[in-house]
Amino acid sequence: MPLIETRGLTIGFGRSTVLHDVNMSLERGEIVTIVGPNGSGKSTLLRAIIGALRPTGGRIIRAPGLRIGYVPQKLHIDPTLPLTVTRFLGLPRRHPAADLRAALEQAGLPDLPDRQMADLSGGQFQRVLLARALLEKPDLLILDEATQGLDQPGSAAFYRRIEEVRQEMGCAVLMVSHELHVVMSASDRVICLNGHVCCEGRPEVVAQAEEYRAIFGTGTQGALALYRHDHDHGHDHDGHDHPHSHEAAE
C-alpha cells in the first residue's frame, strides 16, 4: 500500500481552480520531487497532503498511522527573541534530550544545541527546521522549497543530507523545488505539475518529455549530466562541492 495517494484531487479557491484531477502516489523509501512554474499548485498540493487544505474534489488516502514531518519554505523568528536551538526544538512540546541530540545529528548539526537561532546561517537555520521535522520520526518527510535563499553549494549539501536521512530512516521524501539540476540528481521520480500532472517518471525520462520542455526548455538535460558527474566526483575532503562545477551547470 502506498504511504499516500491522491485520486482525482481537485482544489479551488472561490471561482479559481488551482489543481484538478491530480493522481499521484508515494511509496516508502522514495524521493519524489514536484516541479512546475510559479502558480502551478505545488505548495497547494503539499498543504493538502499535510491536511492544511481541504480538497474540493477527489480524495487523499493516507496509510494508517502515517507520520509526516514538514519543512516549510521559510519561517520568520523575531531576531530579538532569545531562543536557543534546543528551546526552539522544544516548541510546542518538549522532547527527550536524547531525541533532540539524535535529530540534530541526523540533520547535520550535532554541535549547535545552545546556539541562538538568530545567529544561525541560512543553511544552519534550514537544518534546524529539518531536525524539527525529524523529531516526529516521520514515515514521510515533506519539504517545500527548503533550500530557497541558500547558495548553490549549500543547496547541494542540504539535498545530500536529505538522501542520507532517507537511507538512515527509510522514510519517503516529497519535495517541491525550483532548482532543476539539483532536483534531477537527487530524485528517484519527478512529477511535473501545472494545475494537473503534465508528466512524471524517472528524472532522465521527464527531462525529455515534451510537456516538461514546453515549460522549462531543453537546458536541464545538459545540466543534469554535468551535475551528476560533479555529484559523484566533485567533492573535496570536507564533503563540500566545488562551486565552479555547479556554476557551470546553471
N, C-alpha and C positions, 0 to 999 in steps of 0.2 A: 504494500500500500504506500502511495506517495506520502511524504510529510505534509504537503499542502497541494491543493489542486483548485483551480478556478474553472468553472463551466459556464460559458456564456455570460461572463461577468460584464455588467454594464453599470456605469456610474455617471450621473449627471448632476448639474447644479442649476436649478431653475430650468430654463429652456435649453441650456447648453449641455450637450453630451460630451464628456471628456474621454470615456472609454466605452467601447461597445463590443460585445461578443468576444471577450478575451478568454481564450482557453490556454492554460499552461499548467504544468505540474513540476514538482521538485522532489527529487529522491534524496535519501540520506547520503551524505558524503559528497554531493555535487557542489561545484562552484558555478553558479549561473549569473550572468550579467545582463542587465536590461540596458539597452542603448536606444537613443531616439533624439529627435530635435527638441528644442525648447517647446513646452506646451503639449508634448505628446502623451502626457498622462503617466510618466514614470513614477513620480513621487506619489501621485494619487493611487496608483496600484499598490505601492508599498504600504500606504496608510490604510488601505482596505484590508490588506493581508494581516496587518498587526491589530486590526479591529477598531481603528480610529475613525473609519468611514463606513457607512452602511451602503451596500450596493443598492442601486435602483432596479437591477435585474440580474438574473443568474444567481450563482451561489459560490461560496468558498467552502471547501471541505478540508478540515484540518485533522491530522492524525490525533487519536485520543491522547490527552495529556501533553500535547505539543508545547514545548517551552521555546519561547522566542527571545533572543537578545537583539536589541536595536541600537544602532549607532547613527545618530542624526547627522544631518548635513552640517549644522553648526549649533552651538549653544552659547548664549551670552551669559557671562557671570560678571557681576559688578567688580571691577578691579580693586576697589577699595575694601571689599569684603575679605576679612581674614579667614581664609578657608584652605586648609591643607588638602593634599590629595586623599589622605586617609579619611578626613572628615567628609569630603565630597562623596567618596565611595560609600560612606555610611548613610547617605540620604537616598530615599526617605526612610530606610530601615537599616539597622546595624547588621553587620555580618561578622562571623568569627574572624579573628585576626589571621588565622591560617588561610582562610578563603581569600582574604584581601591580598595576602602575600602571593598566593598562587595565581590570582587573576592578574596582578601586576607583572608577575614573571611571564605569564603567557602573552601578555600584551607587549612585552619587551621593555618594561620599566621597573626592574627589580630594586633600583636604588633610590627611588623618589617618593617614598610614602609620606615624608614630612615636608616636602616642598610645597610652597604656596601655589595655588592654582594660577594666580595672576602672574607668577614668574616663569611659567612653562612656555616653551616654544610652541609654535603651531603643531609640529609633529608630535611633541610630547602630549599636548592637550588632547589630540585625537586618539592617542594611545590610551590615555586615561578613560576617555569615553568608551573605547574598546574594552578596557578592563571592566568597566561598569557593566557592559553588556555580558561579558563572560562570567560575571558573578552569578548570573541566572542559570549557569551550566546549560546553555541552550542546545536544543536539537537543531535549531535554525537560527543562524546569525544573519541579520539584515543590515545592510549599510547603504545609506542614502548620500551619494556624493561625499563620502567620508574623507576624501583627500583634497577637497576643494580648498585652495589657498596654499597648499604645500608646493614646494618646488619639485622639479622632476625626480631628482634622486630621493627626496623624502617620500614622494608618492610611491615610487618603485619599492622602497624599503617597507612601506606600510603594507603594500599588496603581498610582498613576500611573507610578511608576518601573518597575514590572513591565511595564506597557503599552509603555513606551519600550524596555525591554530586548527585548521581543518584536519590536518594529519593527526594532531595530538588528541583532539576531542571527538573526531569522527562526525562532526556536525555538518549540515549543509550550509552553504553561504549563498545569499541572494544579494546582489549588489546593483546599484544604479551608478553609472559613471559616464562622464563625457570624455575621459582620456582613452581614446580608442586604441592606441597602440599598446598601452599598458594592459587594458582590459582584455584585448585579444590574446595576450600571452597568458594572463592569469586565470582564464575561464575554461571550464570544460564545455560550456554551452553558452551561446549568446542568443538573446531574444531581442529582435529589432521591433520597437513599438512606435506607432504613430497613430494613437487613438484606437488601434487594433494591432494584432500581431502581424507585422508585414512579412517576416521570415524568422526562422530560428534554426539552430543546429550548431555543429562544431564551428569554432571561430573561422577557420580557413574556408569553410563552405559558405558561411554567411557573408564573408568579405567579398565573395564572388557573385553573390545574389544580385539580380537586377534591382530589386526593391531597396536593398541596402545601398547600392551605388547611387541610386536616384536621390537618396537623402544625403549621403556622406561623400560621394565622389569615389574615385578609384585610388586615392593616395594611401589608404591604410594598409593595403596588402604589402607594399614595399616596406612600410614602417613595421608591420608585423614581423616580417622576415628579419629585419635588422634588430628589432628589439629581442626577438628570440635568441639570436646569435649572441647579443650582449648579455641577455639574461643568463645564458649558460656559461659564458666565458669572460664576462667583463667585470667581475667583482675584484676589488682589491683585498688586501689581507684583513681589513676590518669588516668585510662583508658588505661594503657600500659599493654602489655602482660608480663607474667612471662617467662623469656627467656628459662628456663630449659625445658618447655614444647615443645618449637619449636626445641630445640637442639635434643630432643628425637625423633622428627618427621623426622629428616633428615636421 
